[in-house]
Amino acid sequence: MDDFEKAIKAAGGISALEALIEVPSGNLVNVRKGRRPLRPWMAVRIAELAQSDTTMAAVLALEANSKTENERQTWQRLLHKLKIDNAGKRAR
């Protein structure tokens, strides 16, 4: 189950999640259906509810919302670094 589904379950449904993170009704339904992008701040709130890595969530959303190849590559480099850092922390 991904963070989005975990947060929906934790909130008690998608409408409850929308109210909890204070987005207009239907907004997250459209995100879930791929009709609108997940904003970085929403990704962080969802990751908090899912008890997941908020930094990783924010950077993944930034990468997904990239408008240029240069921007996308910048976020991908940071994601790669975060994954390496996180793997090192788990190994300890």
N, C-alpha and C positions, 0 to 999 in steps of 0.2 A: 504494500500500500504506500503510495507516495505522500509527501507532506500535505498536498492539497486535500486528498481524501482523508488523511488523519485529522486535519483541522476541521473538516466538515463534520466528521464523526464526533470530535471533541466538543464542537459548538452545538451539536444537536440538529444539524441540517444546514443546507447551503443558505437558506434565508436567515437563519440565526447567525451564521458566520458573517454574512454581509452586514447585519446589524452590529455585531461585535466589533468588526474592524471599520465600521462606519463608511460603507460604500453604498451607493444607490442600489435599490432592489433590481435584480436582474444582471447586475454588473458581473458578478462571479459566475453566473450561469453562462454568460457570453464568453468569459475567459475559459471556462471549462470546455465549451464547444469550439474554441479556437477562433471566435469572432472578434475578440479584442485581446490585446497583450496584457500580461500580468505585470503591473508596475512594480518596480523594485521595493517600494515601501509596503505594498500589499504582500509581496513575497516574504518580506521580513516578518510581518505580523502573522502570516500563515505558518512560517517556520517556528515562531515563538509558541504558537498553539500546538504545533506538532512536536515540540521539544526537539527541534532539529537545529542545524548550524545556520544561524541567521546571516552570517557573512557570505557563506556559500550560496544561500538562497538569493541574496541581493545581487551577487555577481552573475549568477545564472540568468536572472531576469534582465540585467543590463546587457548581457551577451545576446539574449533572445530578442531584445529591442534594438539592437545595433542597426544603424542605417547605412554604414559604410563598411567595407572590408577591413580597413585599418582599425576602425572601432571594434569590430568583431574579434580581430586578432589580438588586440590589446586585452580584451576581457578573457579570451581563451588562455593567454599567457598567465594571467593572474589566477584563473581557475586551476591551471596546471600546478602553479606554485602552491596554492591552497591545498590541493590534493596531496602533494608531496609532504607538506607541513603536517597535515592531518594524519597521514600514514605514519609519520615519525612519532607523533604523539601517542598513537594507538600502540606502537611497538614497545613503548616504554613501560 
